[in-house]
Amino acid sequence: MSTSTAQISAWGNGLALRLTKPMAKTAGVAEGSPVRVTVKPGRIVIETETEPTLDEMLAAFDPSKHGGEAMAGSAVGMEAFADGDA
């Protein structure tokens, strides 16, 4: 983690924060990268907005919460035909 000082500048009718190349590289962002901006009085937090990888999703999977049968009822529609329950 690194900390540096930057300056807010005018950009059109708004304000902008310029990231240096080393800052962008450390954060893993480039032009067009989606980010999440959280604003509180006296605080601005910018976080990269990335899709989780399959490994991350599998690591977060909790069988006690998400395991087991998803449908409590009997087969319906095409499921009934596939199981031979027609």
Phi and psi in radians as a Rosetta constraint file:
Dihedral C 1 N 2 CA 2 C 2 CIRCULARHARMONIC -2.247 0.35
Dihedral N 2 CA 2 C 2 N 3 CIRCULARHARMONIC 2.702 0.35
Dihedral C 2 N 3 CA 3 C 3 CIRCULARHARMONIC -2.196 0.35
Dihedral N 3 CA 3 C 3 N 4 CIRCULARHARMONIC 2.379 0.35
Dihedral C 3 N 4 CA 4 C 4 CIRCULARHARMONIC -2.533 0.35
Dihedral N 4 CA 4 C 4 N 5 CIRCULARHARMONIC 2.915 0.35
Dihedral C 4 N 5 CA 5 C 5 CIRCULARHARMONIC -1.807 0.35
Dihedral N 5 CA 5 C 5 N 6 CIRCULARHARMONIC 2.386 0.35
Dihedral C 5 N 6 CA 6 C 6 CIRCULARHARMONIC -2.341 0.35
Dihedral N 6 CA 6 C 6 N 7 CIRCULARHARMONIC 3.005 0.35
Dihedral C 6 N 7 CA 7 C 7 CIRCULARHARMONIC -2.202 0.35
Dihedral N 7 CA 7 C 7 N 8 CIRCULARHARMONIC 2.413 0.35
Dihedral C 7 N 8 CA 8 C 8 CIRCULARHARMONIC -1.369 0.35
Dihedral N 8 CA 8 C 8 N 9 CIRCULARHARMONIC 2.340 0.35
Dihedral C 8 N 9 CA 9 C 9 CIRCULARHARMONIC -2.150 0.35
Dihedral N 9 CA 9 C 9 N 10 CIRCULARHARMONIC 2.761 0.35
Dihedral C 9 N 10 CA 10 C 10 CIRCULARHARMONIC -1.284 0.35
Dihedral N 10 CA 10 C 10 N 11 CIRCULARHARMONIC 2.450 0.35
Dihedral C 10 N 11 CA 11 C 11 CIRCULARHARMONIC -2.543 0.35
Dihedral N 11 CA 11 C 11 N 12 CIRCULARHARMONIC 1.786 0.35
Dihedral C 11 N 12 CA 12 C 12 CIRCULARHARMONIC 1.083 0.35
Dihedral N 12 CA 12 C 12 N 13 CIRCULARHARMONIC -2.262 0.35
Dihedral C 12 N 13 CA 13 C 13 CIRCULARHARMONIC -1.572 0.35
Dihedral N 13 CA 13 C 13 N 14 CIRCULARHARMONIC 0.126 0.35
Dihedral C 13 N 14 CA 14 C 14 CIRCULARHARMONIC -2.197 0.35
Dihedral N 14 CA 14 C 14 N 15 CIRCULARHARMONIC -2.833 0.35
Dihedral C 14 N 15 CA 15 C 15 CIRCULARHARMONIC -2.160 0.35
Dihedral N 15 CA 15 C 15 N 16 CIRCULARHARMONIC 2.741 0.35
Dihedral C 15 N 16 CA 16 C 16 CIRCULARHARMONIC -2.450 0.35
Dihedral N 16 CA 16 C 16 N 17 CIRCULARHARMONIC 2.692 0.35
Dihedral C 16 N 17 CA 17 C 17 CIRCULARHARMONIC -2.104 0.35
Dihedral N 17 CA 17 C 17 N 18 CIRCULARHARMONIC 2.166 0.35
Dihedral C 17 N 18 CA 18 C 18 CIRCULARHARMONIC -1.649 0.35
Dihedral N 18 CA 18 C 18 N 19 CIRCULARHARMONIC 2.220 0.35
Dihedral C 18 N 19 CA 19 C 19 CIRCULARHARMONIC -1.689 0.35
Dihedral N 19 CA 19 C 19 N 20 CIRCULARHARMONIC 2.332 0.35
Dihedral C 19 N 20 CA 20 C 20 CIRCULARHARMONIC -1.299 0.35
Dihedral N 20 CA 20 C 20 N 21 CIRCULARHARMONIC 2.855 0.35
Dihedral C 20 N 21 CA 21 C 21 CIRCULARHARMONIC -1.018 0.35
Dihedral N 21 CA 21 C 21 N 22 CIRCULARHARMONIC -0.769 0.35
Dihedral C 21 N 22 CA 22 C 22 CIRCULARHARMONIC -1.084 0.35
Dihedral N 22 CA 22 C 22 N 23 CIRCULARHARMONIC -0.645 0.35
Dihedral C 22 N 23 CA 23 C 23 CIRCULARHARMONIC -1.122 0.35
Dihedral N 23 CA 23 C 23 N 24 CIRCULARHARMONIC -0.812 0.35
Dihedral C 23 N 24 CA 24 C 24 CIRCULARHARMONIC -1.113 0.35
Dihedral N 24 CA 24 C 24 N 25 CIRCULARHARMONIC -0.726 0.35
Dihedral C 24 N 25 CA 25 C 25 CIRCULARHARMONIC -1.117 0.35
Dihedral N 25 CA 25 C 25 N 26 CIRCULARHARMONIC -0.778 0.35
Dihedral C 25 N 26 CA 26 C 26 CIRCULARHARMONIC -1.081 0.35
Dihedral N 26 CA 26 C 26 N 27 CIRCULARHARMONIC -0.695 0.35
Dihedral C 26 N 27 CA 27 C 27 CIRCULARHARMONIC -1.372 0.35
Dihedral N 27 CA 27 C 27 N 28 CIRCULARHARMONIC -0.263 0.35
Dihedral C 27 N 28 CA 28 C 28 CIRCULARHARMONIC 1.318 0.35
Dihedral N 28 CA 28 C 28 N 29 CIRCULARHARMONIC 0.606 0.35
Dihedral C 28 N 29 CA 29 C 29 CIRCULARHARMONIC -2.094 0.35
Dihedral N 29 CA 29 C 29 N 30 CIRCULARHARMONIC 2.732 0.35
Dihedral C 29 N 30 CA 30 C 30 CIRCULARHARMONIC -2.472 0.35
Dihedral N 30 CA 30 C 30 N 31 CIRCULARHARMONIC 3.086 0.35
Dihedral C 30 N 31 CA 31 C 31 CIRCULARHARMONIC -0.991 0.35
Dihedral N 31 CA 31 C 31 N 32 CIRCULARHARMONIC 2.267 0.35
Dihedral C 31 N 32 CA 32 C 32 CIRCULARHARMONIC 1.587 0.35
Dihedral N 32 CA 32 C 32 N 33 CIRCULARHARMONIC -0.068 0.35
Dihedral C 32 N 33 CA 33 C 33 CIRCULARHARMONIC -1.142 0.35
Dihedral N 33 CA 33 C 33 N 34 CIRCULARHARMONIC 2.295 0.35
Dihedral C 33 N 34 CA 34 C 34 CIRCULARHARMONIC -1.281 0.35
Dihedral N 34 CA 34 C 34 N 35 CIRCULARHARMONIC 2.384 0.35
Dihedral C 34 N 35 CA 35 C 35 CIRCULARHARMONIC -2.321 0.35
Dihedral N 35 CA 35 C 35 N 36 CIRCULARHARMONIC 2.744 0.35
Dihedral C 35 N 36 CA 36 C 36 CIRCULARHARMONIC -1.866 0.35
Dihedral N 36 CA 36 C 36 N 37 CIRCULARHARMONIC 2.246 0.35
Dihedral C 36 N 37 CA 37 C 37 CIRCULARHARMONIC -1.975 0.35
Dihedral N 37 CA 37 C 37 N 38 CIRCULARHARMONIC 2.134 0.35
Dihedral C 37 N 38 CA 38 C 38 CIRCULARHARMONIC -1.963 0.35
Dihedral N 38 CA 38 C 38 N 39 CIRCULARHARMONIC 2.255 0.35
Dihedral C 38 N 39 CA 39 C 39 CIRCULARHARMONIC -2.150 0.35
Dihedral N 39 CA 39 C 39 N 40 CIRCULARHARMONIC 2.268 0.35
Dihedral C 39 N 40 CA 40 C 40 CIRCULARHARMONIC -2.337 0.35
Dihedral N 40 CA 40 C 40 N 41 CIRCULARHARMONIC 2.811 0.35
Dihedral C 40 N 41 CA 41 C 41 CIRCULARHARMONIC -0.932 0.35
Dihedral N 41 CA 41 C 41 N 42 CIRCULARHARMONIC 2.118 0.35
Dihedral C 41 N 42 CA 42 C 42 CIRCULARHARMONIC 1.352 0.35
Dihedral N 42 CA 42 C 42 N 43 CIRCULARHARMONIC 0.144 0.35
Dihedral C 42 N 43 CA 43 C 43 CIRCULARHARMONIC -2.572 0.35
Dihedral N 43 CA 43 C 43 N 44 CIRCULARHARMONIC 2.310 0.35
Dihedral C 43 N 44 CA 44 C 44 CIRCULARHARMONIC -2.241 0.35
Dihedral N 44 CA 44 C 44 N 45 CIRCULARHARMONIC 2.151 0.35
Dihedral C 44 N 45 CA 45 C 45 CIRCULARHARMONIC -2.044 0.35
Dihedral N 45 CA 45 C 45 N 46 CIRCULARHARMONIC 2.203 0.35
Dihedral C 45 N 46 CA 46 C 46 CIRCULARHARMONIC -2.015 0.35
Dihedral N 46 CA 46 C 46 N 47 CIRCULARHARMONIC 2.111 0.35
Dihedral C 46 N 47 CA 47 C 47 CIRCULARHARMONIC -2.175 0.35
Dihedral N 47 CA 47 C 47 N 48 CIRCULARHARMONIC 2.515 0.35
Dihedral C 47 N 48 CA 48 C 48 CIRCULARHARMONIC -1.156 0.35
Dihedral N 48 CA 48 C 48 N 49 CIRCULARHARMONIC 2.509 0.35
Dihedral C 48 N 49 CA 49 C 49 CIRCULARHARMONIC -1.932 0.35
Dihedral N 49 CA 49 C 49 N 50 CIRCULARHARMONIC 1.678 0.35
Dihedral C 49 N 50 CA 50 C 50 CIRCULARHARMONIC -2.080 0.35
Dihedral N 50 CA 50 C 50 N 51 CIRCULARHARMONIC 2.671 0.35
Dihedral C 50 N 51 CA 51 C 51 CIRCULARHARMONIC -1.332 0.35
Dihedral N 51 CA 51 C 51 N 52 CIRCULARHARMONIC 2.399 0.35
Dihedral C 51 N 52 CA 52 C 52 CIRCULARHARMONIC -1.176 0.35
Dihedral N 52 CA 52 C 52 N 53 CIRCULARHARMONIC 2.550 0.35
Dihedral C 52 N 53 CA 53 C 53 CIRCULARHARMONIC -1.344 0.35
Dihedral N 53 CA 53 C 53 N 54 CIRCULARHARMONIC 2.895 0.35
Dihedral C 53 N 54 CA 54 C 54 CIRCULARHARMONIC -1.053 0.35
Dihedral N 54 CA 54 C 54 N 55 CIRCULARHARMONIC -0.719 0.35
Dihedral C 54 N 55 CA 55 C 55 CIRCULARHARMONIC -1.060 0.35
Dihedral N 55 CA 55 C 55 N 56 CIRCULARHARMONIC -0.706 0.35
Dihedral C 55 N 56 CA 56 C 56 CIRCULARHARMONIC -1.148 0.35
Dihedral N 56 CA 56 C 56 N 57 CIRCULARHARMONIC -0.713 0.35
Dihedral C 56 N 57 CA 57 C 57 CIRCULARHARMONIC -1.165 0.35
Dihedral N 57 CA 57 C 57 N 58 CIRCULARHARMONIC -0.715 0.35
Dihedral C 57 N 58 CA 58 C 58 CIRCULARHARMONIC -1.158 0.35
Dihedral N 58 CA 58 C 58 N 59 CIRCULARHARMONIC -0.646 0.35
Dihedral C 58 N 59 CA 59 C 59 CIRCULARHARMONIC -1.145 0.35
Dihedral N 59 CA 59 C 59 N 60 CIRCULARHARMONIC -0.534 0.35
Dihedral C 59 N 60 CA 60 C 60 CIRCULARHARMONIC -1.487 0.35
Dihedral N 60 CA 60 C 60 N 61 CIRCULARHARMONIC -0.164 0.35
Dihedral C 60 N 61 CA 61 C 61 CIRCULARHARMONIC -1.188 0.35
Dihedral N 61 CA 61 C 61 N 62 CIRCULARHARMONIC 2.239 0.35
Dihedral C 61 N 62 CA 62 C 62 CIRCULARHARMONIC -2.044 0.35
Dihedral N 62 CA 62 C 62 N 63 CIRCULARHARMONIC 1.836 0.35
Dihedral C 62 N 63 CA 63 C 63 CIRCULARHARMONIC -1.008 0.35
Dihedral N 63 CA 63 C 63 N 64 CIRCULARHARMONIC -0.526 0.35
Dihedral C 63 N 64 CA 64 C 64 CIRCULARHARMONIC -1.199 0.35
Dihedral N 64 CA 64 C 64 N 65 CIRCULARHARMONIC -0.465 0.35
Dihedral C 64 N 65 CA 65 C 65 CIRCULARHARMONIC -1.602 0.35
Dihedral N 65 CA 65 C 65 N 66 CIRCULARHARMONIC -0.737 0.35
Dihedral C 65 N 66 CA 66 C 66 CIRCULARHARMONIC -1.964 0.35
Dihedral N 66 CA 66 C 66 N 67 CIRCULARHARMONIC -0.084 0.35
Dihedral C 66 N 67 CA 67 C 67 CIRCULARHARMONIC -1.409 0.35
Dihedral N 67 CA 67 C 67 N 68 CIRCULARHARMONIC 3.023 0.35
Dihedral C 67 N 68 CA 68 C 68 CIRCULARHARMONIC 1.607 0.35
Dihedral N 68 CA 68 C 68 N 69 CIRCULARHARMONIC -3.110 0.35
Dihedral C 68 N 69 CA 69 C 69 CIRCULARHARMONIC -1.240 0.35
Dihedral N 69 CA 69 C 69 N 70 CIRCULARHARMONIC 2.319 0.35
Dihedral C 69 N 70 CA 70 C 70 CIRCULARHARMONIC -1.420 0.35
Dihedral N 70 CA 70 C 70 N 71 CIRCULARHARMONIC -0.535 0.35
Dihedral C 70 N 71 CA 71 C 71 CIRCULARHARMONIC -1.978 0.35
Dihedral N 71 CA 71 C 71 N 72 CIRCULARHARMONIC 2.191 0.35
Dihedral C 71 N 72 CA 72 C 72 CIRCULARHARMONIC -1.466 0.35
Dihedral N 72 CA 72 C 72 N 73 CIRCULARHARMONIC -0.340 0.35
Dihedral C 72 N 73 CA 73 C 73 CIRCULARHARMONIC -1.492 0.35
Dihedral N 73 CA 73 C 73 N 74 CIRCULARHARMONIC -3.110 0.35
Dihedral C 73 N 74 CA 74 C 74 CIRCULARHARMONIC -1.440 0.35
Dihedral N 74 CA 74 C 74 N 75 CIRCULARHARMONIC 2.967 0.35
Dihedral C 74 N 75 CA 75 C 75 CIRCULARHARMONIC -1.084 0.35
Dihedral N 75 CA 75 C 75 N 76 CIRCULARHARMONIC 2.475 0.35
Dihedral C 75 N 76 CA 76 C 76 CIRCULARHARMONIC -2.340 0.35
Dihedral N 76 CA 76 C 76 N 77 CIRCULARHARMONIC 2.818 0.35
Dihedral C 76 N 77 CA 77 C 77 CIRCULARHARMONIC 0.999 0.35
Dihedral N 77 CA 77 C 77 N 78 CIRCULARHARMONIC -2.378 0.35
Dihedral C 77 N 78 CA 78 C 78 CIRCULARHARMONIC -1.112 0.35
Dihedral N 78 CA 78 C 78 N 79 CIRCULARHARMONIC -0.440 0.35
Dihedral C 78 N 79 CA 79 C 79 CIRCULARHARMONIC -1.063 0.35
Dihedral N 79 CA 79 C 79 N 80 CIRCULARHARMONIC -0.689 0.35
Dihedral C 79 N 80 CA 80 C 80 CIRCULARHARMONIC -1.115 0.35
Dihedral N 80 CA 80 C 80 N 81 CIRCULARHARMONIC -0.705 0.35
Dihedral C 80 N 81 CA 81 C 81 CIRCULARHARMONIC -1.198 0.35
Dihedral N 81 CA 81 C 81 N 82 CIRCULARHARMONIC -0.654 0.35
Dihedral C 81 N 82 CA 82 C 82 CIRCULARHARMONIC -1.156 0.35
Dihedral N 82 CA 82 C 82 N 83 CIRCULARHARMONIC -0.593 0.35
Dihedral C 82 N 83 CA 83 C 83 CIRCULARHARMONIC -1.499 0.35
Dihedral N 83 CA 83 C 83 N 84 CIRCULARHARMONIC -0.125 0.35
Dihedral C 83 N 84 CA 84 C 84 CIRCULARHARMONIC 1.416 0.35
Dihedral N 84 CA 84 C 84 N 85 CIRCULARHARMONIC 0.320 0.35
Dihedral C 84 N 85 CA 85 C 85 CIRCULARHARMONIC -1.546 0.35
Dihedral N 85 CA 85 C 85 N 86 CIRCULARHARMONIC 0.101 0.35
